Amino acid sequence: MKYTLGFDIGSSSVKVSLLDIETGTSKASAFYPKTEMAISVPQPEWAEQAPEDWWENIKNALKEVLETAKVEVSDIKAIGITYQMHGLVALDKEGNVVRPSIIWCDSRAVSYGREAFATLGEEWSLNHLLNSPGNFTAAKLKWVKENEPDVYSRIDKIMLPGDYIAYRLTGKKNTTLSGLSEGIFVDFQKDNVSSELLECFGFAPELLPEQVGTFAPQGELKPDVAGELGLPAGIPVSYRAGDQPNNAFSLNVLEPGEVAATAGTSGVVYGVSDQLAPDPKSRVNTFAHVNHTVDQRRLGILLCINGTGILNAWLRQNTAQELDYPEINEVAMKAPAGSEGLRFFPFGNGAERVLEDANPGAMLKGLNFNIHKQPHLLRAGQEGIAFAFKYGMEIMEQMGVDTKVIRAGKANMFLSPLFRQTLANLADATIELYDTDGSLGAARGAAVGAGIWSTPKEAFDNLTRLETITPDSEKETILEHYEDWKQQLNKLLK
């Protein structure tokens, strides 16, 4: 028997899955903590996590997986890692974390990204970086440089969250081209680190780790760590990718024209392209996809809506604590399409890239005390999330990304019949739901990187499609409500 492990380092929890190579299915999986992982907010618009928490949660989830699966650990042949994108982990020469990780939804560095966009030149940035430097890892590091000079002076290497977990496993400080691109360090005209960006921010090139392949041996499990985890020493870490490129990979979205979506804490639509064609306003972002090479360009065009599952969770915690999520979905469907004019704007989780880094906060508009009740509020929340997806997909369509077929894992918001039907109607698209998730995608990637499967395509011979959703008779009605929502949003942003 052969198995691979996938570690998914999210901001809400860490999930570990054990993949059975023979069947291509999960042998066991577990997540930790069982409640939401803590996010520290030292100041408004800040968001930090302790990398040590990720490590402890990996150990707890892995222990549960091994106890459930009851396999010979000698049959585990590789480890893959996926992780929350755009975070900053800073290490000193001894490999110690010098400050908490500044994670993806932290907005403190927006002004530094805007300044660099102007300094480098908007046209140059879009042609070479395919984005503005925005609020990504490079801008976060600039914030540390300017505001915590003592901390900055101690940094030996910077890492993304997945790079840090790979380091804890192997002792190797390295990263990938895909990872560097999500930090906005890559010049796509050269397919290498941008010297112009480093100079603009005043970063020494030595701060960046060595590059390794996405699907490749990246280091081996150290003996002391193997003992800590209950695994054999020497298992290769052979795959690493940010959560959204990995989510697309887990759905076999690898070629131009293919589209994936996810709707966890944040929501993402991710389309693959072979064209260097950035959004002129940098509202959606372009990164190196997992199978991008110099000879075969594969770019991921990413739309992110920060306030997705977090809005649904907020509604439950504050208006429907007595209900579980399936019950919330049933209650929401008691309200008509359009929620009788109640409009939710789900922008309450940091600066929104799709709104040109504006941070208007979440808003509820049109509330009528004589009409609207709990079903309207719950439905307006899910419709507002779907409307935000549609708003971003219109930008992607202008860039040539066809969203007529969208693949997603049957998880998180895609468990809601209301949400997925609303999205299918708004996008006029077929939505295909599959039995997979990020940790299983990472485990599949590990098998490819370790040579157990020869190509990424081979990893999906047993991928199971669970359900297909197509537009229904409410399509025109919900599109009319979307146009009203969009008009109100545009007024709010003026």
Secondary structure, 3 states (H helix, E strand, C coil): CCEEEEEEECCCCEEEEEEECCCCEEEEEEEECCCCCCCECCCCCCCEECHHHHHHHHHHHHHHHHHHHCCCHHHEEEEEEEECCCCEEEECCCCCECCCEECCCCCCCHHHHHHHHHHHCHHHHHHHCCCCCCCCHHHHHHHHHHHCHHHHHCCCEEECHHHHHHHHHHCCCEEEHHHHHHCCCEECCCCEECHHHHHHHCCCHHHCCEEECCECCCCECCHHHHHHHCCCCCCEEEEEEEHHHHHHHHCCCCCCCCEEEEECCCEEEEEEECCCCCCCCCCCEEEECCCCCCCCCCEEEEEEECCCHHHHHHHHHHHCCCCCHHHHHHHHCCCCCCHHHCEEECCCCCCEHHHCCECCCCEEECCCCCCCCHHHHHHHHHHHHHHHHHHHHHHHHHCCCCCCEEEEECCHHHHCHHHHHHHHHHHCCEEEEECCCHHHHHHHHHHHHCCCCCCCHHHHCCCCEEEEECCCCCHHHHHHHHHHHHHHHHHHHC
